[in-house]
């Protein structure tokens, strides 16, 4: 049975292509966790391994792809037994 990661916060939001955003979760991410960026039509745009991301006091930092078009995207957080999503707006 899957439970959700309590709550995910992404900031700054909106962000711009190529910028770094911080993802803060109420629960700790396990090293094997993944963060995936999805377009509104469900296409996976990019995938991040939490083990390879920079950790900050606020959470983990990810760099958005430089070639992503402005729009509304979903960041999905997945690890064994838990999954959550956060909406992020990528502006020009």
C-alpha positions in Angstrom: 0.0 0.0 0.0 1.3 3.4 -0.9 1.2 6.3 1.4 1.9 9.9 0.4 4.9 12.0 1.3 3.1 14.4 3.6 3.5 17.7 1.8 5.9 19.0 -0.9 6.9 22.6 -1.3 8.8 23.9 -4.3 10.4 27.4 -4.4 10.8 29.7 -6.0 7.6 29.1 -7.9 7.3 30.3 -10.6 10.8 29.5 -11.7 12.6 29.9 -15.0 14.2 27.3 -17.3 17.7 26.4 -16.1 17.2 27.9 -12.7 17.7 26.1 -9.4 14.7 25.3 -7.2 14.5 23.9 -3.7 12.1 21.0 -2.9 11.1 20.8 0.7 9.2 17.7 2.0 7.7 17.1 5.4 9.2 13.6 5.4 12.9 12.8 4.7 13.7 11.5 1.2 15.6 8.2 1.2 18.8 8.1 -0.9 17.1 5.9 -3.5 14.2 8.3 -4.0 13.6 9.9 -7.4 12.2 13.3 -8.4 10.7 13.5 -11.9 9.6 16.5 -13.9 6.4 15.9 -16.0 4.8 18.2 -18.6 1.0 18.8 -18.5 0.5 16.1 -21.1 2.2 13.5 -18.9 5.5 13.3 -20.7 8.5 12.8 -18.4 10.8 15.7 -19.1 13.6 15.0 -16.6 14.5 12.6 -13.8 16.7 13.2 -10.8 18.2 10.8 -8.3 18.0 12.2 -4.8 21.4 10.6 -4.0 23.0 12.9 -6.6 21.3 16.1 -5.6 22.6 18.9 -3.3 20.9 18.9 0.1 20.3 22.1 1.9 18.7 23.0 5.2 15.4 23.5 3.4 15.5 20.2 1.4 17.1 19.3 -1.9 18.1 21.6 -4.8 17.4 20.7 -8.4 18.4 22.5 -11.5 15.6 22.7 -14.1 16.5 21.8 -17.7 17.5 24.8 -19.8 15.4 23.7 -22.8 12.1 23.4 -21.0 9.3 25.5 -22.4 7.3 27.9 -20.2 4.2 26.2 -18.7 2.7 24.3 -15.8 4.6 21.1 -14.7 4.4 18.5 -12.0 7.3 17.4 -9.9 6.7 13.8 -8.7 8.5 12.5 -5.7 8.8 8.7 -5.4 10.4 6.3 -2.9 9.4 2.9 -1.6 6.0 3.2 0.0 5.5 6.9 -0.7 4.7 9.2 -3.6 3.7 12.9 -3.9 3.5 15.6 -6.5 4.0 19.4 -6.5 3.0 21.8 -9.2 5.6 24.2 -10.6 5.2 27.0 -13.1 8.1 27.6 -15.4 8.0 31.2 -16.7 10.1 32.8 -19.4 
